[in-house]
Amino acid sequence: MTPAEARALFPVLDRCAYLNAGTTGPLSRATHRAMAGWHERALLDGRGRQAYFTEGGELRGRVLERLAGLLSVPADRMLMTGSTTEGCNLVITGLRLRLEDEVVTTDAEHPGLEQPLRASGATVRVVPVLGRTADEVVEAVSAAVTPRTRLVAVSHVLYLNGQVLPVAEIRRTTGVPLLVDGAQSVGAIPVDAGVADFYTVSGQKWLCGPQLTGALYVADPERLRPQVAGFQAGYGEGAARLQISHHDPSALAGLLTAIEERPAWALSRAAEMTGRCRDVLLAAGLEVHTPPGQATLLAFSGHDGPNAALARCLERDVIIRPLPTGWLRASCGWWTTDEDLVRLVNAVR
């Protein structure tokens, strides 16, 4: 599959410079057909036959196998979730944190991780990491760990600027159980989730799957004592017993299709286009807040503030997002082209 053929998978790209997979990825024709096929089946044949449930369970197993392959971990340590936020909540509540416990996190976390930590009742120690080098990050996180620390919880890729945190080194240096928010990493950069104790996955972002799909890797399922439970708690084994979301087969079929149609060169192409995007933003005189050689998110500032730049992007079908820092963020995928980057620069400068 050539880049042009891969891009043709997504109808939205015929019109838009789609640079917001960090929020929600584009939907392909094949993914839509897979979902629509199951919806049609449910409409005409109903959703109560045994075959419907059996085949849905088989789909879930195939999705988990594919996701485990992307994360380089065993499939029996994976469970489906509705989002990375759900995965974070399952871990944090399952650890039964108490008032005397501490958790260490960073100053650049998405609310999907930050808020479950705040709700846990434990003391949250926040480490500044934005713009720091990998060595500085490891040193700062390690310095925040005390004998009361029960968990270190960080994003693999910071949603604010695409900065990649050295999660393997953080786990080795601190010796504390590590929860990694993989919302901006899985499907965007190479991932070895086995370096962490817990690793969350988003289905609708870089994997371009349906909304409300995700997964969680748990190295040792027995470590968690869930405070919320579902059907699988009584019938599942290992990681499966932690699952509370029951996905419709249409969502599972859509996610499986999205994963399977990804080209083998997806990660390298996304990295290449991110580098090009950074170059063109700098060449246009824009301030870029993402260091070189990070992930597939780029944070930058326009010449006349974010609101005016966003308005122009909206008018010209350039899809990006604002950040709470006042910056703008572009997400570069394997479908991104040089034409998209030209449209971005012309809209924001």
Backbone torsions as a table, in degrees:
resi	resn	phi	psi	omega
1	MET	NA	127.5	177.8
2	THR	-85.1	162.9	176.5
3	PRO	-56.6	-37.0	179.1
4	ALA	-66.9	-41.1	178.1
5	GLU	-65.9	-39.2	179.1
6	ALA	-65.7	-41.5	179.7
7	ARG	-63.1	-33.6	-179.1
8	ALA	-67.5	-10.1	177.2
9	LEU	-66.6	-25.0	-170.4
10	PHE	-111.5	106.1	-178.4
11	PRO	-58.8	-32.6	-177.7
12	VAL	-61.4	-25.1	-177.9
13	LEU	-74.4	-12.1	174.8
14	ASP	-66.5	-24.0	-175.0
15	ARG	-117.6	-35.7	-170.1
16	CYS	-110.4	148.4	162.5
17	ALA	-87.4	95.3	-169.7
18	TYR	-88.8	102.9	-175.0
19	LEU	-125.5	46.1	-178.6
20	ASN	-142.5	37.7	175.6
21	ALA	-67.4	-18.3	175.4
22	GLY	-65.1	-16.4	172.5
23	THR	-101.6	-58.7	177.9
24	THR	-152.5	127.4	-178.0
25	GLY	-76.1	164.0	176.2
26	PRO	-68.1	153.3	-178.7
27	LEU	-103.6	130.5	-178.5
28	SER	-87.4	163.0	176.4
29	ARG	-60.0	-43.4	-177.1
30	ALA	-66.1	-39.2	177.6
31	THR	-63.7	-43.7	178.1
32	HIS	-62.0	-42.8	179.9
33	ARG	-63.1	-41.5	-179.9
34	ALA	-61.6	-42.2	178.8
35	MET	-68.6	-44.1	-178.3
36	ALA	-63.8	-34.5	179.2
37	GLY	-61.7	-41.7	178.2
38	TRP	-71.6	-35.1	176.4
39	HIS	-64.8	-40.6	178.0
40	GLU	-63.9	-41.7	178.4
41	ARG	-62.4	-42.6	178.8
42	ALA	-64.5	-37.3	-179.7
43	LEU	-66.3	-44.8	-172.6
44	LEU	-90.0	-30.9	-173.9
45	ASP	-114.2	-6.4	-179.5
46	GLY	84.5	171.4	-177.1
47	ARG	-117.7	15.2	-174.7
48	GLY	-108.1	-1.6	-179.4
49	ARG	-76.1	150.6	-178.8
50	GLN	-60.4	-37.1	-179.1
51	ALA	-60.4	-34.0	179.8
52	TYR	-62.7	-43.9	180.0
53	PHE	-73.2	-39.6	-179.1
54	THR	-63.3	-48.2	-179.1
55	GLU	-68.3	-32.3	175.8
56	GLY	-64.2	-39.9	177.1
57	GLY	-65.4	-38.2	177.4
58	GLU	-65.0	-38.8	176.7
59	LEU	-61.2	-43.7	179.9
60	ARG	-59.8	-42.9	178.3
61	GLY	-61.6	-40.4	179.9
62	ARG	-68.3	-38.4	177.8
63	VAL	-63.3	-45.4	-179.2
64	LEU	-63.6	-37.0	177.0
65	GLU	-63.6	-42.8	179.0
66	ARG	-65.2	-42.9	179.3
67	LEU	-65.8	-41.3	178.2
68	ALA	-60.1	-36.7	176.7
69	GLY	-64.1	-39.7	178.4
70	LEU	-67.0	-29.6	-177.1
71	LEU	-96.4	-6.4	-178.8
72	SER	60.0	44.1	179.2
73	VAL	-134.8	164.1	178.0
74	PRO	-68.5	141.4	-178.2
75	ALA	-65.8	-27.9	-178.6
76	ASP	-76.3	1.4	173.8
77	ARG	-105.7	12.1	-178.0
78	MET	-112.8	148.1	171.6
79	LEU	-140.7	153.1	178.9
80	MET	-80.7	144.4	173.5
81	THR	-133.0	176.7	175.9
82	GLY	-92.6	-11.7	-177.5
83	SER	-176.3	169.2	172.8
84	THR	-66.3	-33.1	177.7
85	THR	-60.7	-42.6	177.1
86	GLU	-62.9	-41.9	178.3
87	GLY	-60.9	-43.4	178.1
88	CYS	-61.5	-42.7	179.5
89	ASN	-64.9	-39.0	178.6
90	LEU	-60.8	-42.1	-179.2
91	VAL	-70.4	-50.1	-173.0
92	ILE	-65.5	-42.7	177.8
93	THR	-72.7	-33.0	-179.1
94	GLY	-69.4	-20.1	177.0
95	LEU	-80.7	-9.9	178.1
96	ARG	54.0	52.3	-179.8
97	LEU	-65.5	146.3	-178.3
98	ARG	-120.8	173.7	-176.7
99	LEU	-59.9	-33.8	-177.9
100	GLU	-80.8	-5.4	179.8
101	ASP	-85.9	159.1	175.4
102	GLU	-126.2	148.4	171.1
103	VAL	-126.9	146.2	-179.9
104	VAL	-113.3	130.9	178.1
105	THR	-142.1	-170.1	-176.7
106	THR	-116.3	172.8	-179.5
107	ASP	-86.7	9.4	-174.4
108	ALA	-130.5	31.2	-177.0
109	GLU	-89.6	148.2	173.6
110	HIS	-69.9	147.9	177.8
111	PRO	-55.5	-24.6	178.4
112	GLY	-61.8	-23.1	172.9
113	LEU	-104.2	-42.9	-175.5
114	GLU	-61.2	-46.6	-174.3
115	GLN	-67.9	-40.5	172.8
116	PRO	-59.2	-36.5	176.3
117	LEU	-64.1	-44.6	-179.8
118	ARG	-63.1	-34.2	-177.7
119	ALA	-79.4	-9.7	-173.5
120	SER	-70.6	-22.7	-175.8
121	GLY	92.2	-15.6	178.1
122	ALA	-76.4	161.9	173.9
123	THR	-74.8	128.0	-177.9
124	VAL	-102.0	117.9	177.5
125	ARG	-100.9	121.7	-172.9
126	VAL	-105.5	128.6	-177.9
127	VAL	-109.8	128.8	175.9
128	PRO	-74.0	125.2	-178.0
129	VAL	-130.9	-16.0	-173.6
130	LEU	-60.7	121.0	179.1
131	GLY	84.3	-1.4	179.6
132	ARG	-85.5	157.4	176.4
133	THR	-73.8	166.6	-179.7
134	ALA	-59.5	-44.0	179.9
135	ASP	-63.2	-40.3	178.9
136	GLU	-65.5	-37.1	178.6
137	VAL	-64.1	-48.8	179.8
138	VAL	-59.2	-43.8	-179.5
139	GLU	-63.2	-43.3	-177.6
140	ALA	-67.9	-43.4	179.7
141	VAL	-65.0	-43.9	-179.7
142	SER	-61.7	-38.1	-179.0
143	ALA	-67.6	-24.1	-179.0
144	ALA	-83.6	-14.1	-178.5
145	VAL	-76.8	134.4	177.5
146	THR	-127.2	175.0	176.6
147	PRO	-60.4	-17.1	179.6
148	ARG	-90.2	-4.2	-176.1
149	THR	-72.5	121.3	179.1
150	ARG	-99.5	-20.8	-172.9
151	LEU	-157.8	139.4	164.8
152	VAL	-107.5	129.0	-175.8
153	ALA	-131.5	115.2	-176.3
154	VAL	-142.6	161.4	170.9
155	SER	-84.1	145.5	172.8
156	HIS	-70.2	-41.3	176.4
157	VAL	-124.4	124.3	-179.2
158	LEU	-70.8	127.9	-177.2
159	TYR	-68.3	-19.7	-177.4
160	LEU	-76.2	-30.6	-177.4
161	ASN	-149.5	7.3	177.8
162	GLY	78.2	8.1	-179.9
163	GLN	-66.7	132.5	-179.8
164	VAL	-92.2	123.5	177.8
165	LEU	-90.3	143.7	-177.7
166	PRO	-79.6	74.9	-170.1
167	VAL	-64.4	-37.3	-179.8
168	ALA	-63.4	-42.8	-179.3
169	GLU	-70.6	-34.3	176.1
170	ILE	-61.3	-44.1	-179.6
171	ARG	-66.0	-42.2	-178.6
172	ARG	-66.8	-41.3	-174.4
173	THR	-74.8	-40.6	-176.8
174	THR	-82.0	-32.8	-176.0
175	GLY	69.3	15.5	-177.4
176	VAL	-107.6	143.3	176.3
177	PRO	-49.3	136.3	-173.2
178	LEU	-119.5	124.8	171.0
179	LEU	-103.3	124.1	179.9
180	VAL	-112.9	126.1	172.2
181	ASP	-83.0	111.7	-177.2
182	GLY	-98.7	21.5	-176.1
183	ALA	-56.9	-37.6	-175.3
184	GLN	-107.1	13.0	-177.8
185	SER	-115.8	-47.1	-175.0
186	VAL	-67.4	120.4	-176.2
187	GLY	93.7	-8.5	-178.6
188	ALA	-113.6	-39.3	-179.8
189	ILE	-136.0	163.8	175.6
190	PRO	-61.4	139.0	-176.6
191	VAL	-132.3	133.7	168.2
192	ASP	-122.2	90.6	-174.7
193	ALA	-67.7	-16.9	-179.0
194	GLY	-63.9	-12.8	177.2
195	VAL	-75.5	-14.0	-177.9
196	ALA	-110.6	167.1	174.8
197	ASP	-86.2	-32.0	180.0
198	PHE	-142.5	138.3	-177.0
199	TYR	-145.8	124.4	-177.6
200	THR	-97.1	156.1	-177.0
201	VAL	-131.6	137.5	171.6
202	SER	-104.8	131.2	179.7
203	GLY	-87.1	-29.5	-171.1
204	GLN	-91.5	-6.7	-177.6
205	LYS	-89.0	-102.5	-173.4
206	TRP	-72.6	-18.3	176.6
207	LEU	-84.5	-10.3	175.5
208	CYS	61.6	32.1	178.0
209	GLY	-92.0	-174.4	-179.6
210	PRO	-68.0	160.9	173.2
211	GLN	-62.3	155.8	176.5
212	LEU	59.2	39.5	171.1
213	THR	-126.2	139.9	178.9
214	GLY	-170.1	-176.2	-178.6
215	ALA	-155.6	168.1	179.3
216	LEU	-141.0	131.7	171.9
217	TYR	-98.2	132.8	178.5
218	VAL	-129.3	114.2	-177.3
219	ALA	-63.2	-41.1	-179.3
220	ASP	-132.9	93.3	-176.4
221	PRO	-59.0	-26.8	-177.9
222	GLU	-70.5	-13.7	179.7
223	ARG	-71.2	-23.8	-176.0
224	LEU	-98.6	137.6	173.7
225	ARG	-120.1	90.1	-170.9
226	PRO	-58.8	141.9	172.9
227	GLN	-99.0	-3.8	169.8
228	VAL	-127.9	146.1	-175.4
229	ALA	-147.9	158.0	177.5
230	GLY	-135.4	-161.8	-177.1
231	PHE	-53.4	-42.2	-174.8
232	GLN	-66.6	-20.7	180.0
233	ALA	-61.5	-29.2	-179.3
234	GLY	-96.5	-17.6	-173.8
235	TYR	-124.7	-20.5	-177.8
236	GLY	-84.1	167.1	177.0
237	GLU	-127.4	152.9	177.9
238	GLY	60.0	-134.3	-178.2
239	ALA	-64.5	-28.9	-176.9
240	ALA	-60.6	-28.8	-177.2
241	ARG	-68.3	-17.3	-179.2
242	LEU	-82.3	-12.6	-171.7
243	GLN	-72.7	132.7	176.8
244	ILE	-118.7	-23.1	178.8
245	SER	-82.0	136.0	174.7
246	HIS	-114.3	106.0	-174.7
247	HIS	-83.9	138.0	172.0
248	ASP	-63.7	143.6	179.1
249	PRO	-55.6	-28.3	179.3
250	SER	-62.7	-40.3	179.0
251	ALA	-68.5	-41.1	178.8
252	LEU	-64.6	-43.1	178.9
253	ALA	-63.9	-38.5	178.6
254	GLY	-65.6	-44.2	-179.9
255	LEU	-66.3	-42.0	178.9
256	LEU	-61.0	-44.0	179.2
257	THR	-62.6	-43.3	-179.4
258	ALA	-61.4	-41.2	179.8
259	ILE	-68.0	-42.4	-174.3
260	GLU	-72.4	-24.8	-178.5
261	GLU	-91.4	-0.7	176.3
262	ARG	-64.9	131.4	178.0
263	PRO	-69.7	154.6	-178.4
264	ALA	-62.0	-25.5	-176.9
265	TRP	-94.7	15.0	-173.6
266	ALA	-57.8	-46.6	-175.7
267	LEU	-68.4	-42.9	-178.9
268	SER	-67.3	-38.9	178.2
269	ARG	-65.2	-42.3	179.1
270	ALA	-62.8	-41.5	178.5
271	ALA	-63.9	-41.5	179.3
272	GLU	-61.8	-46.2	-178.0
273	MET	-69.1	-30.7	175.9
274	THR	-65.4	-42.5	176.7
275	GLY	-61.3	-42.7	178.3
276	ARG	-64.2	-40.7	-179.5
277	CYS	-62.5	-43.3	178.6
278	ARG	-60.3	-41.4	-179.4
279	ASP	-63.7	-43.6	-176.6
280	VAL	-72.5	-31.9	176.1
281	LEU	-65.3	-43.7	178.7
282	LEU	-66.1	-41.0	-179.7
283	ALA	-63.1	-27.9	179.2
284	ALA	-83.5	2.6	177.7
285	GLY	82.6	15.6	179.7
286	LEU	-87.8	150.5	179.0
287	GLU	-85.4	120.4	-179.7
288	VAL	-103.3	130.4	-175.6
289	HIS	-102.2	7.4	179.5
290	THR	-108.6	122.8	176.3
291	PRO	-62.3	158.8	178.1
292	PRO	-68.3	155.8	173.9
293	GLY	72.8	27.0	179.5
294	GLN	-99.4	-140.3	-177.1
295	ALA	-93.8	-149.3	-170.7
296	THR	-104.0	15.5	173.9
297	LEU	-108.4	138.5	177.9
298	LEU	-128.2	123.2	176.0
299	ALA	-100.6	137.2	-177.3
300	PHE	-153.5	168.3	178.0
301	SER	-120.4	136.3	176.3
302	GLY	-81.1	170.6	-177.6
303	HIS	-72.5	-30.2	-173.2
304	ASP	-121.1	29.6	176.1
305	GLY	90.2	160.0	-173.4
306	PRO	-69.6	-34.9	-174.4
307	ASN	-65.6	-45.1	-179.8
308	ALA	-65.7	-42.0	179.8
309	ALA	-64.5	-40.6	178.9
310	LEU	-65.0	-38.6	179.2
311	ALA	-62.7	-42.5	178.4
312	ARG	-66.5	-38.9	177.6
313	CYS	-61.6	-43.0	179.5
314	LEU	-60.8	-42.8	179.8
315	GLU	-62.6	-31.4	-173.2
316	ARG	-105.8	15.6	178.1
317	ASP	56.9	42.1	172.3
318	VAL	-107.6	114.6	-170.4
319	ILE	-99.1	106.7	174.8
320	ILE	-132.1	-173.2	177.5
321	ARG	-140.0	153.4	173.6
322	PRO	-84.8	159.9	178.7
323	LEU	-120.1	156.1	179.4
324	PRO	-64.6	-13.3	176.0
325	THR	-78.1	-9.7	-173.7
326	GLY	92.3	-0.5	177.1
327	TRP	-86.4	171.3	170.6
328	LEU	-110.1	156.4	-178.2
329	ARG	-134.8	130.6	174.1
330	ALA	-112.1	137.8	177.7
331	SER	-109.5	121.8	-178.5
332	CYS	-104.0	119.2	-179.7
333	GLY	-107.4	-178.5	178.5
334	TRP	-72.0	-9.4	177.0
335	TRP	-93.6	-8.2	-176.3
336	THR	-69.5	141.4	179.5
337	THR	-122.7	168.1	176.2
338	ASP	-62.1	-33.3	177.4
339	GLU	-62.4	-39.5	176.5
340	ASP	-59.1	-41.8	-177.6
341	LEU	-67.9	-38.0	176.5
342	VAL	-63.4	-43.5	178.9
343	ARG	-62.6	-39.3	178.2
344	LEU	-61.6	-51.9	-177.1
345	VAL	-62.6	-42.8	179.7
346	ASN	-63.4	-28.8	-178.6
347	ALA	-81.6	-34.1	-170.6
348	VAL	-98.5	-18.6	-175.9
349	ARG	-87.0	NA	NA
